[in-house]
Amino acid sequence: MSDAATQEIYLTGLRNQHAVETQAIGTLQNEISYTKAYPDLHARMQADKERSTTQAARLDALLEKHGSRKSLAKEAVAGAVATIAGFAHVGSDDDVLKNVLAAIGFKAYEIASYKALIALAGAAGASGDIATLEQSMKEEQETGDWLGEHLPALVTAYLGHKRG
């Protein structure tokens, strides 16, 4: 495979991840209001939305550095998916739990995506991008770890709200 082909695969990966971050921002925006009864989760989701916004800006900067930019079509699809996902559990009795479980799965996907981008950056000769990608991956790991560690407490809080 030529260096140009590898570079294009890497840039496509960056555009795809930008769309993923856009979807995350939209999904979090839709779900934050449902978490007000869970202050720790609410604060974490607000912080995660801010992190995703920062991560999207980092990806924009990497794309610009390589003479490319985000895909408007992918952004539009990601925004629509986030809107639909926000309605998936609306009115569901256990929407908070379902959303937390979905977020844990989404974090695993984002971590894997950043790992793939790190490998692609190395193969594409963009080793200067790796530290930026690693920073975003570590942030996703922190949030995923937090969600996993706090899941039992969130279930207990959910049960308390249902009983109370």
Beta strands, then each sheet from edge to edge (+ up, - down):
end
